[in-house]
Amino acid sequence: LQTVRALLNNNSTVTVLRAGLHAVFSEQSMDVTKNLFQDKVRKPKKQQKNTEFKCLKNLISLLASSTDIRDLLSCFSSDLETFIIKPSKNKEAFKRQASDFMLKWNLLLSTVGKILTINRTDSFG
């Protein structure tokens, strides 16, 4: 957590990271996730409806105005409330949606991390 805070407190590092993250999405680098999100990523319109992509894009957008880890966690918490908790009709539906989200969220972040590592090493400061 200390390392994350140190990185987020460095404006130039955050600027480079945001540029790298934006490039990952704009360069179609995320095509490698097609197999992971089969039905949801085939069409760009459906990708925008994908909860995991929405959460990540919201966090990236927030980096423009705040690098406080509490703000980023609050944003993520709010998104989870909106996209996972509120829509769940019962305990079983919640478990299923939360489990599906966590699996896809981890896969998405792993993919983004790999792309940044391979193509955007400057994004790591």
N, C-alpha and C positions, 0 to 999 in steps of 0.2 A: 504494500500500500504506500509506503514511503517513496518507492521508486516512481510509482504512478503519479503521486502528488508532485514530485520534483519535475517530472516531464511536463505535467499539465501547467506548472507555474512558469514554464519557459515559453514565452509567446512565439518565438521563431520555431521551436520544435512543434508546437501545436499547429502553426500555419503549414508547415511541411507535412505533418501528419494528415491534416484535413485535405490538403491538395492530393496526397497519395490516395486517400480514401475516395475522394471524388473521382479521381482517375480510374480507380478500380471499377466503379460503376459506369462511367462514361465510355470506357474503352471496351466494353463488352467482355471484360475479363471474368465476369461472373458466369460466363457460359459454362464453365467447368462444373457449376452446381446443378446443371440441368438434370442429371441423374438423381441428385439428392432431393430435388423438389419437383420431380416429374411433372405433374399436372399443373402446378402453380407457376412455373417459370417459362413454360413454352411460349407464351405470348406476353409481351411487355405489359399489357393492360392487367393481366392476371398477376404479374410480378408485383405491381403496385398494391394489390390487395393482400399480398402475403404479409402476415403479421410480423415475421422475423425481419423482413426487409424494412417494414415501416418503423419498427423499433430502432433498428440500426441507423436508418436515415434521420430519425428524430434525434438520436444521440449525436450524430455528425453535425446536424444543424445547430444543436445547442453549443457545440464547441466554438461556434462563431461568437457567441455572446458570453459564455461562462466556461471556465475550466475548473470550477470548484467541484470536487468529486461528489459532494453532497447534492449539488444541482443535477449532476449526471445520473446519480442513483435515484433521485426523486423523479426525474423524467422517465427513467426505465420503470420505476414502480408504478407511475401513473399509466404508462402504456400497458403494463401487465394487468392493471385493474380494468382498463378500458377494453382490451382485446381478449383477455383470458378469463378473469374472474367474473365480471358482470355478465358476459354472454352465457356462462355455464348455467344450465338449467337445474342440475343436481350434483351431488357429490361425485358420482361416477363420471358424468360429463366433464366436470372440472378436472378430475384425475387424468382423464384421457387427453383433454386439451392441454393441460399443463405438461404432461409427459411428452406429447407431440411437439409442443413449443420448445421445451428444453433440448430435446434431441436435435431439432432443426436449427435452433439458435447456436448450439455448440458446433454443429457442422458448418454453419454459415461463418461463424467467427474463425474457425480453423481454416476455412477456404480463403477468407479475406487475409488472414495472417500469412498464409503461404504465398498468396499473390503479392502482398507487400514485401515479403522477404525476398522473393525471386525478382520482382520487377521494380520495386520501389524501396531499395535499401535505405535511401536518404530519409524515408518516413520514420525511421527508428532513431533519428538523431545521431 
